[in-house]
Amino acid sequence: MSFATVVDRVRMDFVEMPELELTLPQAVRLWTLGADDCRYVIDSLVDAGFLAWTPRRTIVRKGRDPLRRADGQDVNISVLATKRHDKSV
């Protein structure tokens, strides 16, 4: 299987299962890859901004938006904007 095919498969798994969270050994088993190959694929998707490592050393899809409903609609939260008169930073 080519590198591009594996990357596409991993990406589609995370798209189809947005809450997917895996350790490296779990990912190796899921995609039947060697540890080094799996890490290379994951790191490529991390570098591309699609995946992220968590502090618990698991991989998750980056940009899971907590303000997006399951049907894809945005949740609107109204806030009051205050006027700033001071132009200093």
Residue pairs with C-beta under 8 A, 6 or more apart in sequence:
3 40
3 41
6 31
6 33
6 37
6 41
7 41
7 44
7 45
9 31
10 27
10 31
10 41
10 42
10 45
11 45
11 50
13 20
13 30
13 31
14 20
14 50
14 51
14 61
15 61
18 61
18 64
19 64
20 60
20 61
21 54
21 58
21 59
21 60
22 30
22 58
22 59
23 57
23 58
23 59
24 35
24 38
24 39
24 42
24 57
24 59
25 35
27 33
27 38
27 42
27 59
28 34
28 35
28 38
31 38
31 41
33 41
42 51
42 59
45 51
46 52
46 53
46 59
46 62
49 62
49 63
50 61
50 62
51 59
51 60
51 61
51 62
52 59
52 60
52 61
52 62
53 59
54 60
67 74
67 75
67 77
68 74
68 75
69 75
